[in-house]
Amino acid sequence: MPLRSTACAWFRRLLDRFAAGKPLGRRGEDAAARYLQRLGYQILARGDHSLPGELDLVARERDTIVFVEVKT
């Protein structure tokens, strides 16, 4: 197989992997939100894309605001 075809196939697989990761990350955030809700937290925001980054979950328990980064 020529080098160019091999590189293109490799790059396509890499892009497919990144595209497949989005649903997995979303499922992780959903599971984390359900867990926090069972513990009594109120989910205030999900997937907040503000500069310079993203907050996966913002939750509240009584007078405490919690910022959650979910790793799936």
DSSP file with accessible surface (Angstrom, degrees, kcal/mol):
  #  RESIDUE AA STRUCTURE BP1 BP2  ACC     N-H-->O    O-->H-N    N-H-->O    O-->H-N    TCO  KAPPA ALPHA  PHI   PSI    X-CA   Y-CA   Z-CA
    1    1 A M              0   0  177      0, 0.0     5,-0.0     0, 0.0     0, 0.0   0.000 360.0 360.0 360.0 131.7    0.0    0.0    0.0
    2    2 A P     >  -     0   0   85      0, 0.0     4,-2.1     0, 0.0     5,-0.2  -0.230 360.0-115.8 -63.4 152.6    1.5    3.4   -0.9
    3    3 A L  H  > S+     0   0  148      1,-0.2     4,-2.7     2,-0.2     5,-0.2   0.896 113.7  55.7 -56.9 -41.6    2.5    5.7    1.9
    4    4 A R  H  > S+     0   0  204      1,-0.2     4,-2.5     2,-0.2    -1,-0.2   0.926 108.8  46.4 -61.3 -45.1   -0.1    8.3    1.0
    5    5 A S  H  > S+     0   0   55      2,-0.2     4,-2.5     1,-0.2    -1,-0.2   0.904 112.5  51.1 -63.6 -39.4   -3.0    5.8    1.2
    6    6 A T  H  X S+     0   0   61     -4,-2.1     4,-2.5     2,-0.2    -2,-0.2   0.933 111.3  47.2 -63.7 -44.0   -1.7    4.5    4.5
    7    7 A A  H  X S+     0   0   51     -4,-2.7     4,-2.6     2,-0.2    -2,-0.2   0.918 113.0  48.9 -64.4 -42.0   -1.5    8.0    6.0
    8    8 A C  H  X S+     0   0   51     -4,-2.5     4,-2.5    -5,-0.2    -1,-0.2   0.917 112.2  48.0 -64.8 -42.4   -5.0    8.9    4.7
    9    9 A A  H  X S+     0   0   20     -4,-2.5     4,-2.2     2,-0.2    -2,-0.2   0.916 112.4  49.7 -63.9 -41.8   -6.5    5.6    6.2
   10   10 A W  H  X S+     0   0  144     -4,-2.5     4,-2.2    -5,-0.2    -2,-0.2   0.931 111.4  48.7 -61.9 -44.1   -4.7    6.3    9.5
   11   11 A F  H  X S+     0   0  109     -4,-2.6     4,-2.6     1,-0.2    -2,-0.2   0.905 109.4  52.1 -65.1 -40.3   -6.0    9.9    9.6
   12   12 A R  H  X S+     0   0  148     -4,-2.5     4,-2.4     2,-0.2    -1,-0.2   0.916 109.8  49.4 -61.7 -42.3   -9.6    8.7    8.8
   13   13 A R  H  X S+     0   0  150     -4,-2.2     4,-2.1     2,-0.2    -1,-0.2   0.904 110.3  51.4 -63.1 -39.0   -9.4    6.2   11.7
   14   14 A L  H  X S+     0   0   48     -4,-2.2     4,-2.0     2,-0.2    -2,-0.2   0.937 110.7  47.1 -63.4 -45.2   -8.1    8.9   14.0
   15   15 A L  H  X S+     0   0   86     -4,-2.6     4,-2.4     1,-0.2    -2,-0.2   0.903 110.5  52.9 -63.8 -39.5  -11.0   11.3   13.1
   16   16 A D  H  X S+     0   0  109     -4,-2.4     4,-2.3     1,-0.2    -1,-0.2   0.896 107.3  52.9 -61.7 -38.6  -13.5    8.4   13.6
   17   17 A R  H  X S+     0   0  192     -4,-2.1     4,-1.3     2,-0.2    -1,-0.2   0.913 109.9  46.7 -63.4 -44.9  -12.1    7.8   17.0
   18   18 A F  H  X S+     0   0  142     -4,-2.0     4,-0.8     1,-0.2     3,-0.2   0.911 112.4  50.3 -64.5 -41.0  -12.5   11.5   18.0
   19   19 A A  H >< S+     0   0   65     -4,-2.4     3,-0.6     1,-0.2    -2,-0.2   0.896 109.5  51.3 -64.1 -37.8  -16.0   11.5   16.6
   20   20 A A  H 3X S+     0   0   66     -4,-2.3     4,-1.0     1,-0.2    -1,-0.2   0.782 100.8  64.6 -70.6 -24.5  -16.9    8.4   18.6
   21   21 A G  H 3X S+     0   0   34     -4,-1.3     4,-2.7    -3,-0.2     5,-0.2   0.778  87.0  70.5 -71.4 -25.2  -15.5    9.9   21.8
   22   22 A K  H <X S+     0   0  162     -4,-0.8     4,-2.3    -3,-0.6    -1,-0.2   0.957  99.6  44.4 -59.8 -51.3  -18.2   12.6   21.9
   23   23 A P  H  > S+     0   0   68      0, 0.0     4,-2.4     0, 0.0    -1,-0.2   0.895 112.8  53.3 -62.3 -35.5  -21.1   10.3   22.8
   24   24 A L  H  X S+     0   0   76     -4,-1.0     4,-2.2     2,-0.2    -2,-0.2   0.939 109.3  48.2 -63.4 -45.3  -18.9    8.6   25.4
   25   25 A G  H  X S+     0   0   25     -4,-2.7     4,-2.2     1,-0.2    -1,-0.2   0.904 110.9  51.1 -61.0 -40.0  -18.1   11.9   27.0
   26   26 A R  H  X S+     0   0  122     -4,-2.3     4,-2.4    -5,-0.2    -1,-0.2   0.906 108.4  51.4 -64.6 -40.7  -21.7   12.8   27.0
   27   27 A R  H  X S+     0   0  146     -4,-2.4     4,-2.4     1,-0.2    -1,-0.2   0.897 108.9  52.2 -64.0 -37.3  -22.7    9.5   28.6
   28   28 A G  H  X S+     0   0   13     -4,-2.2     4,-2.5     2,-0.2    -2,-0.2   0.915 109.6  48.2 -63.5 -42.7  -20.1   10.1   31.3
   29   29 A E  H  X S+     0   0   20     -4,-2.2     4,-2.5     2,-0.2    -2,-0.2   0.904 110.9  51.3 -64.2 -40.6  -21.5   13.6   32.1
   30   30 A D  H  X S+     0   0   46     -4,-2.4     4,-2.4     2,-0.2    -2,-0.2   0.926 111.2  47.7 -61.9 -43.4  -25.0   12.1   32.2
   31   31 A A  H  X S+     0   0   43     -4,-2.4     4,-2.4     1,-0.2    -2,-0.2   0.915 112.3  49.2 -65.2 -41.4  -23.9    9.4   34.7
   32   32 A A  H  X S+     0   0   21     -4,-2.5     4,-2.7     2,-0.2    -1,-0.2   0.912 110.7  50.6 -64.6 -40.8  -22.1   12.0   36.8
   33   33 A A  H  X S+     0   0    1     -4,-2.5     4,-2.5     2,-0.2    -2,-0.2   0.926 110.8  48.5 -64.0 -43.3  -25.1   14.2   36.9
   34   34 A R  H  X S+     0   0  132     -4,-2.4     4,-2.3     2,-0.2    -2,-0.2   0.922 111.8  50.3 -62.4 -42.1  -27.4   11.3   38.0
   35   35 A Y  H  X S+     0   0  125     -4,-2.4     4,-1.4     1,-0.2    -2,-0.2   0.940 111.5  47.0 -61.2 -48.0  -24.9   10.4   40.7
   36   36 A L  H  <>S+     0   0   22     -4,-2.7     5,-2.7     1,-0.2     4,-0.3   0.897 110.6  52.9 -63.4 -38.6  -24.8   14.0   42.0
   37   37 A Q  H ><5S+     0   0  107     -4,-2.5     3,-1.5     1,-0.2    -1,-0.2   0.906 105.7  53.6 -64.3 -38.7  -28.6   14.3   41.9
   38   38 A R  H 3<5S+     0   0  179     -4,-2.3    -1,-0.2     1,-0.3    -2,-0.2   0.828 106.5  53.7 -63.4 -29.8  -28.9   11.1   44.0
   39   39 A L  T 3<5S-     0   0   87     -4,-1.4    -1,-0.3    -5,-0.2    -2,-0.2   0.474 129.2 -98.3 -82.4  -3.8  -26.5   12.7   46.5
   40   40 A G  T < 5S+     0   0   54     -3,-1.5    -3,-0.2     1,-0.3     2,-0.2   0.516  75.8 140.6 102.9   5.1  -28.8   15.7   46.7
   41   41 A Y      < -     0   0   55     -5,-2.7     2,-0.5    -6,-0.2    -1,-0.3  -0.562  46.3-136.3 -80.0 148.1  -27.1   18.1   44.4
   42   42 A Q  E     -A   60   0A  95     18,-3.1    18,-2.3    -2,-0.2     2,-0.6  -0.910  18.2-132.4-101.5 125.4  -29.0   20.3   42.1
   43   43 A I  E     +A   59   0A  32     -2,-0.5    16,-0.3    16,-0.2     3,-0.1  -0.700  28.2 175.3 -80.5 120.2  -27.6   20.5   38.6
   44   44 A L  E     +     0   0A  79     14,-3.1     2,-0.3    -2,-0.6    15,-0.2   0.791  62.8   1.5 -94.8 -35.5  -27.4   24.2   37.5
   45   45 A A  E     -A   58   0A  33     13,-1.7    13,-2.4     3,-0.0     2,-0.4  -0.992  56.2-158.5-154.2 153.3  -25.6   23.9   34.2
   46   46 A R  E    S-A   57   0A  90     -2,-0.3    11,-0.2    11,-0.2    10,-0.2  -1.000  74.0  -0.5-136.4 136.0  -24.2   21.2   31.8
   47   47 A G  E    S-     0   0A  16      9,-2.5     2,-0.7    -2,-0.4     9,-0.2   0.881  72.2-174.5  58.6  43.9  -21.6   21.6   29.1
   48   48 A D  E     -A   55   0A  66      7,-1.8     7,-2.2     1,-0.1     2,-1.2  -0.606   8.9-161.9 -76.6 110.6  -21.0   25.3   29.6
   49   49 A H  E     +A   54   0A 137     -2,-0.7     2,-0.3     5,-0.2     5,-0.2  -0.642  30.7 149.1 -96.4  77.6  -18.7   26.3   26.7
   50   50 A S  E >   -A   53   0A  64     -2,-1.2     3,-1.1     3,-0.6    -2,-0.0  -0.772  49.3 -59.4-104.6 155.4  -17.3   29.6   28.0
   51   51 A L  T 3  S+     0   0  170      1,-0.3    -1,-0.0    -2,-0.3     3,-0.0  -0.487 118.3  20.0 -69.3 141.8  -13.9   31.0   27.3
   52   52 A P  T 3  S-     0   0  140      0, 0.0    -1,-0.3     0, 0.0     2,-0.2  -0.967 128.9 -29.2 -93.3   5.4  -11.3   29.8   28.0
   53   53 A G  E <   -A   50   0A  45     -3,-1.1    -3,-0.6    -5,-0.1     2,-0.4  -0.630  67.8 -74.1-152.3-148.8  -12.7   26.3   28.3
   54   54 A E  E     -A   49   0A  73     -5,-0.2     2,-0.5    -2,-0.2    -5,-0.2  -0.980  19.6-149.8-132.6 140.1  -15.7   24.2   29.2
   55   55 A L  E     -A   48   0A  59     -7,-2.2    -7,-1.8    -2,-0.4    -8,-0.2  -0.954   8.1-159.7-104.2 124.3  -17.3   23.2   32.5
   56   56 A D  E    S+     0   0A   6     12,-0.7    -9,-2.5    -2,-0.5     2,-0.3   0.950  73.3   1.7 -69.6 -48.0  -18.9   19.8   32.3
   57   57 A L  E     -AB  46  68A   0     11,-1.9    11,-3.1   -11,-0.2     2,-0.5  -0.999  53.2-164.0-141.1 143.6  -21.3   20.3   35.2
   58   58 A V  E     +AB  45  67A  16    -13,-2.4   -14,-3.1    -2,-0.3   -13,-1.7  -0.999  26.9 172.2-122.9 124.2  -22.1   23.1   37.6
   59   59 A A  E     -AB  43  66A   0      7,-2.9     7,-3.3    -2,-0.5     2,-0.4  -0.857  20.7-146.0-131.2 164.9  -24.1   21.8   40.7
   60   60 A R  E     -AB  42  65A 108    -18,-2.3   -18,-3.1    -2,-0.3     2,-0.4  -0.998  10.2-176.1-135.5 137.7  -25.3   23.2   44.0
   61   61 A E  E >   - B   0  64A  69      3,-2.4     3,-2.5    -2,-0.4     2,-0.2  -0.955  69.8 -57.3-130.2 111.2  -25.7   21.6   47.4
   62   62 A R  T 3  S-     0   0  213     -2,-0.4   -20,-0.0     1,-0.3     0, 0.0  -0.349 124.3 -12.0  53.9-114.1  -27.2   24.1   49.9
   63   63 A D  T 3  S+     0   0  162     -2,-0.2     2,-0.5    -3,-0.1    -1,-0.3   0.274 117.6  95.5 -98.3  11.4  -24.9   27.1   49.9
   64   64 A T  E <   -B   61   0A  82     -3,-2.5    -3,-2.4     2,-0.0     2,-0.4  -0.897  57.6-155.5-111.3 128.0  -22.1   25.5   48.0
   65   65 A I  E     -B   60   0A  80     -2,-0.5     2,-0.4    -5,-0.2    -5,-0.2  -0.848  14.7-161.4 -97.4 133.5  -21.5   25.7   44.2
   66   66 A V  E     -B   59   0A  39     -7,-3.3    -7,-2.9    -2,-0.4     2,-0.5  -0.962   9.9-156.2-121.7 130.7  -19.5   22.9   42.7
   67   67 A F  E     -B   58   0A 130     -2,-0.4     2,-0.5    -9,-0.2    -9,-0.2  -0.929  19.2-160.6-104.5 124.3  -17.7   22.9   39.4
   68   68 A V  E     -B   57   0A  29    -11,-3.1   -11,-1.9    -2,-0.5   -12,-0.7  -0.918  15.9-165.8-117.5 127.1  -17.3   19.4   38.0
   69   69 A E        -     0   0  107     -2,-0.5     2,-0.5   -13,-0.2   -14,-0.1  -0.955  19.4-153.0-104.9 119.2  -14.8   18.1   35.4
   70   70 A V        -     0   0   26     -2,-0.6     2,-0.5   -45,-0.0   -41,-0.1  -0.824   8.4-165.4 -98.9 129.3  -15.9   14.7   34.2
   71   71 A K              0   0  172     -2,-0.5    -2,-0.0   -43,-0.1   -46,-0.0  -0.967 360.0 360.0-112.4 120.3  -13.3   12.2   32.8
   72   72 A T              0   0   97     -2,-0.5   -47,-0.1     0, 0.0   -48,-0.0  -0.887 360.0 360.0-108.6 360.0  -14.7    9.3   31.0
